Amino acid sequence: MNIKSLELTENDFKLLIDGLDCLPEKNASGELFVAIFEGKLGDKNPGDIKRRADEIKKEALKDEIRILQGKLLLFKRWLIEQKALKKAL
């Protein structure tokens, strides 16, 4: 198998890069539910600490995602130079 047999397209890279942007938010609905539930119970302190820790992790993940997106764009450029990127219709 060689790289051309993967038949990667520019659209494939766009989907990968755009999809990575959504990764930090994948748990947002669950976090909202927990926040509402904790608010009803009046137990705000432990939840606030956990939410802050989750925010810090999410920010770190966003930084890692930006780095990965950059690497994907470099890989895409290399594929174009090697004439191994299939043109999308």
C-alpha positions in Angstrom: 0.0 0.0 0.0 1.2 3.5 -0.8 -0.1 6.9 0.2 -1.9 7.4 -3.1 -4.0 4.3 -2.5 -5.7 6.1 0.4 -7.2 8.5 -2.1 -7.3 11.4 0.3 -9.1 14.5 -0.9 -9.1 18.1 0.1 -12.6 17.6 1.5 -11.2 14.8 3.8 -8.8 17.2 5.3 -11.4 19.9 5.7 -13.7 17.4 7.6 -10.8 16.3 9.8 -9.8 19.9 10.7 -13.3 21.1 11.2 -14.2 18.0 13.2 -11.2 18.6 15.6 -12.7 22.0 16.4 -15.8 20.3 17.8 -13.9 17.8 20.0 -13.7 20.0 23.1 -17.4 20.6 23.1 -18.5 17.0 22.7 -19.5 16.8 26.4 -21.2 20.2 26.6 -24.8 18.9 26.9 -23.8 16.5 29.7 -22.0 19.3 31.6 -25.0 21.6 31.3 -27.3 18.8 32.7 -24.9 18.3 35.7 -24.8 22.1 36.3 -28.6 22.4 36.4 -28.9 19.3 38.6 -26.3 20.6 41.1 -28.0 24.0 41.1 -31.2 22.4 42.1 -29.6 20.5 45.0 -27.7 23.6 46.2 -24.3 21.8 46.1 -22.4 24.4 44.1 -18.9 24.2 45.6 -17.7 20.8 44.5 -19.3 21.3 41.1 -17.6 24.6 40.6 -14.2 23.1 41.3 -14.9 20.3 38.9 -16.1 22.6 36.2 -13.1 24.8 36.5 -10.8 21.7 36.2 -12.8 20.7 33.2 -12.4 24.1 31.6 -8.6 23.9 32.1 -8.5 20.5 30.5 -10.6 21.7 27.6 -8.3 24.7 27.0 -5.3 22.4 27.0 -7.1 20.1 24.5 -7.8 23.1 22.3 -4.1 23.9 22.2 -3.3 20.3 21.3 -6.0 20.3 18.6 -4.5 23.5 17.0 -1.1 21.7 16.8 -2.7 18.7 15.2 -4.6 20.8 12.7 -1.3 22.5 11.8 0.3 19.1 11.3 -2.6 18.0 9.1 -2.2 21.1 7.0 1.5 20.4 6.6 0.7 16.8 5.6 -1.8 18.0 3.1 0.8 20.4 1.6 3.2 17.4 1.3 0.6 15.3 -0.4 -0.1 18.1 -2.9 3.6 18.3 -3.7 3.8 14.6 -4.2 0.7 14.7 -6.4 -1.0 12.3 -4.0 -4.0 14.3 -3.1 -7.1 13.4 -5.1 -9.2 16.3 -6.4 -12.6 16.4 -4.9 -15.6 16.7 -7.2 
